[in-house]
Amino acid sequence: MLFASLLFNLPAQADSGQTFTVNGFGTLGAVRTDTDHVEFVRDLSQARGATDEWTAKTDSVLGLQANWRITPQWQVVAQGVSRYRYDRSFRPEVAWAFVKYEPTPNLSLRAGRLGTEFFMLADSRWVGYSFLTVRPPGDYFWYLPFYSIHGADAALTLPAGEGVVRGKLFYGLSRGDIPLSDELWNIKGSPMLGGYLEYQSGPWQVRGSYANIRFEHDLPLAPVLLKEYGIVFSQADARFLETRNTRTHYYSFGVVYDKGPLQAQLMLNHIDQGTRALEDSDAGYLLLGYRLGEWTPYLGYSRVRSKKQAPPASPIAARIVADSHSDQKTVFAGVRWDLARNVALKAQWDGIRGDSSSLFPYRQDDLNRWDGRMDVFSMSLDFVF
């Protein structure tokens, strides 16, 4: 991988003032639920999930990042990550690989393979140490299976009163696949465009974001239906469920407060699907934490609800659309113990309470037994180095 090549071929510091550093992060996680009626996943990028037996797949990750500062203005960054993927493996991948140019201290230009920033905090979703909770709240974040793009972005920072204003614009092409039943929805080459405007002053950070993606491919519905139902749906169904050349819009607003012992986050989003195959949704969460020395107990509440559309005439198409329905709330509570420098141990409980029709994004759902209720128990050891 690129970061390994840099690691073994560059000195730590050159006479020209160049610097080279390697950092890493990781999570050893374990999670289980109290049901085998559905499988709990971290987000849509995971093909299988947790049931009533402990598994380390859902949250465990290992990452390495190399930074080569060539001059004060030029920098090369590469990041490799191993996590549970859409293909049911932990095969390492290059998550980031970009060149960064800073012509002035307040302007940053990047090009290459970049992390996505659809929502506030989304670009660091796999760096567990950076989150108070075991994982980012699923009701809010699980609609984002997009982790990187091939493209470019520009960020500008300006003083504003006692704080600073930051703005960023990005454009690129999506990578990867999204697992659907036993098939993969190809989202490679789908154009993404977006940006955010943020204000930070003292302990307060406020951000409004917008992004969209235009899908290049349709859902892999025919193979799924042939296997699951033994029939082929009609051309009218196919047209109703088209995703190719449709555009989905993501709107979000976030507030973070962090001062002294108190930490608080409030996040809201709205997703406007451009296809009738997926339901529009609204989601949000509130998180409060209070530091007591090395211990930080926390409590949170999240809610997600998607909007049911006018049902298609075909029961087959209606069943596909129903798979994207969400209507649930989650109360989560836990504690973080910073037991050593750059090491944190966490334990968390999630109480998910929803309607029996709330299937998105769970895997291997049993419609005859699922009642929308699930308790999730998690532990993680997070570290950075």
N, C-alpha and C positions, 0 to 999 in steps of 0.2 A: 504494500500500500504506500501511498505517497508520503504519509507521515513517517513510516519506517525508513523509506529512502532518505529523507532528510536527516533522520536521526543518526544514520550510520555513515553519512557522507559529509557532514558539516561539523566544524569545531564549535565548541560551546561559545567561544568569543574570538572574533578575528581582530587583527591589528587595525583594520579599517574602522573599527567601532561597531561592526555588525554583532548582533547578539542572536543566540539561538536557545530556546527554552522548550522543554517538554513537560507538560502537565497531564494529569489524568483525573478521572472520576469513576465512581462505581457504586453499585447497590447490590447487596445480597438480600433478596426479599423472599418472603414466604407468605402465602395467602390461601385462605380457604373460605367457603361459604357454608350455609346450613341447608343447601338444596342441591339436587342433581337434575332439577327440571330445566335449568338454563345454565350456561357457562358464562361467568363474569370475566370481562376483558377490560384492559386498561383503556383501549380505544379501538377504532375500526381497523387499525393496521394489523391486529392480531387475529390469526385464523381460529384458534381454540382458546378456551379460557379455564378459569378455576371453578371447581365444584365443591363437594363436601369432603374432599381430601386435599391435604396440603400440597401446594406446588410452588416451585421457585421460578417458573417460566414467566409469570405475568409481570413482575417488577424488576427482575435482576438484569443488570446491565454493566458493561465495562467499556470505558472510553479513554482514548489518548489523544492529546492535542499538541501539535508542534507549531511554534511561532518563530519565524525567522525574520528579524528586523534587519533589512538590508541597509537602509538609511533612515534618518528620522522621518522621512515622508513615505517610504515604501516598506511594505510588510507582506510576507507570505504566510498563510495559515492553513493547516490541514488537520482534520479531526477524523479519527476512525472509531467506530462504535460497533459493539456486539450486543444485540438485544433480540428478544423473541420477535420474529418477523412474520410477514404474510405467508411465507412458504414453510412455516412451522420449523424453522431452524434458527440457530444463533450465528449464522454465517456473518463474519465481520464485513462491514461496508464503509466506504469513505463518505461520511456525512457532510463534511465541509472540505472545500479545497479552493481557496480564492486568493486573489491578489488585492491588497488594500493600499490605496493612495490617499494621503492627507496633504493636499497642497497648502492648507492653512490649518491652524489648530482647531477650528470650529467646523471644518468641512471634511467629510469622509466619503470616499468613492470605493466601491468593491465590485469585483467581477469574478465569476467562476461558479462553483457549487456553494450555494448559500442556504442557511437555515431559514425557515419560514417564520413570519411574525404576524400571523393573522389576528391573534388575540394577545393581549398583554400577558407576559410571562411564558408565552407559547414556545419561544425559541430555546428555552432551557428545560423543556418538559422531562428530559431523561437525566438531568443532573439532580438527583434526589436530594443531595445535600443542600441545594439552594432553596428547597421548599420546606415549609414548616410541617406539612403533612407527608404521609407515606408516598402518596402520588397526587398529581393535580386532580381536583374534583371532577369525577367522570361526567356528571350531568352537564357540566359546562364544556369540558375539553374533548369528549370522546368523538365529536363530530369532525375532528381535525386529524385525518390520517396522513396529512401532508407534512413532511419533515424537511424537505430540501427542494431547491429548484436549481436549474442551470440558467443563470441570468446575471443581473447587476442591480445595485441599489446605490442611493445617494442619501446621506444624512447630514443635516445642518443643525448646529447648536448656537443659540443666541441668548444673551442676557435679557432678562425681563423682570424689572423691579428687583426684588430680593431673591429671585429664583432664575431658572433658565428654561427656555423653550427649545424642544427638540422636534424636528420633523424628519420623516424618512419616506422615500418613495422607492418601490421595487418593481421589477418586471422579470419574468423568467418562465421557463417551461418545467412542468411538474415531472417528478420521477416516481417510479414504483407501481405497485398494484394494490388493490383493496380486495381482501377475501370476501366472497359471497357464497355461502354454502360450500360446495367443493370446487367452485370455480373462482377465477381471479378477474376482477374488473381492471382493465388496463387503463391507467391514467397518465401514462408516459406521453410527453409532448403536449399536454394540455396547458395553454397559456394562463399564467397567473399575473395579476396586477393589483397593487395595493399600496397602502401607506398608513402612517399614523401621525398624530400631533400630540405632543406630551408637554406638560408643565410640571416642574419639580421645584419645590421650595421647602427647605428644611426637611421635616419628616414626611411631607406630603408629596405624592406622585399621582398625577391624573393623566389618563390617556384616552383618546378617542381613536378608533381604528376602522378602516374599511379595506376589504379585499374581495376579489372575485376570481373565479376560475371558469374557463370555457372548456368543457369536456370534449376530447377528441374522439372518444369511442363510446359505443352503446354498452349497456349492461350485458353480461354473458348469460342471457335469460334462456335461450333455447336449450342448451345442454342441461341447465338446472331443471327445467320443466320436464324434459324428456326423462330424466332420472327420477325425479320426485313424483311426477304425476303420470308418466307414461304416455303423454300426449304432446302435441305441438300446438302452440297458441296461434291465433289467426293473425293476418297482416294488420287488422285493425288494432289488435292488442299490441303488436309490435310498434305501431305508430304512436299509440297512447303512451308507451313506456320508453320512448326514445330519450336518450341522454346526449347523443352526439350533437355537437354544435349548440348545446344549451349552456346557459351561464348562471352559475350560482353566486349569490352575493352574501358577504359576511360583514355584519356591523357589530361593533363592540364598544363598550365603555368600561373603564376600570379606575378604581381609586385604591391606593395603598398608603397606609399610615404606619410608620415604624419609628418609635421614639421611646427610650428608656425600656421599661419592661413590657410595654404594650405593643402588639402587632395587630393590624386589622386590614382586611381586604374585602372589597365589594366589587363584583364583576357582573356585567350584564351583556347578553348578546342576542342578536336576531339573525337567523339564517333564512334567506329567501331563495328557495330552490327554483331553478329555471326549468325543471322537468316535472311532469306529473307523476313520475315514478317514485318520487321522494317527497315527503311532507315538509313544509316550512316549520320552523321551530323557534321558540323563545326559551332562554335559559339564564340562570344566574346563581350566584352563591355569595354567602357572607361567612367570613372566617375571622375568629378572634383568638389570639394567643396571649399568654402572660408569662413572662420569664420570672422564674424563681431560682436564681443562681444558675446551676447547670441544667435545670429542668424547665421545660416550657409546656404546660398543659394547654390544650386548644379545643375549641368547640366550633362546629360549623353547620350550616344548613344550605342545601342546594335544591333547585327545582328546575325541571325541564318539562316542556309540554309542546307537542307538535300539533299542527292544525289539520284536522281531517278534511280531505277534499271531497268534492262531489264524486261518488263512487263510479268507476267505469262499469259499463254494461256487463262485461265478461267477469265471471267469478275468478278466473285464473289471474287476470290483471289486478283485480281487487285484492287477491291474496298477496301478490307481489308488493303492492302499495302498502298494505297493512304491516309488512315487515319493517317499514321505516317509521312506525308510530311509536312515540314516547309520551308517557304521561306518568311521572313519578316525582317524588320528593325524597331527599336523603338527609338524615341527621348523622353527622359524623363527629367523633370525639377521640382524642388520643393524647399522647404525651411524647415529647422529644427530650432525649437525654444527651447532652453534648459531653460525652464521657472522656474525650481527649481532643487535642488540637486536630481540627479537620476531620473528626469522626463523630457521627451521631447515630444513636440507636432510637428507633421509634416503634410505638405500638398503637394500633388504631382499630376502631370499630365503626362500620358503616351500617346504618339501618335504612334499607331501601324499602319504601312503601309506595306502591304504584298500582295502577289498574292492570288487570290481567291481559289487556290488549297492548301493554307497553312492552314491546319486544326488541326495540332498537337500543343498543347495538349487540345484544346478547347472542351467543352462539348455541347451536344445538338445542333450540327451544322445543319443549314439549307442551304443545298448546292444550292438551287435555288435562295437564296437572299444574301448569304455571298459574299462580294467583297474584303475581306482581309483588310479592313480599320476599325479601332476602336479607339476611345478615351476613356481612363480610368481615372477616377477622384478618388483620395484616400485621406483619412485623418486618422491619427492614434495618439493615446496617448500611449507612451511607457514608462515603468518604471521598475526599479530594486530596490530591498530592501533586 
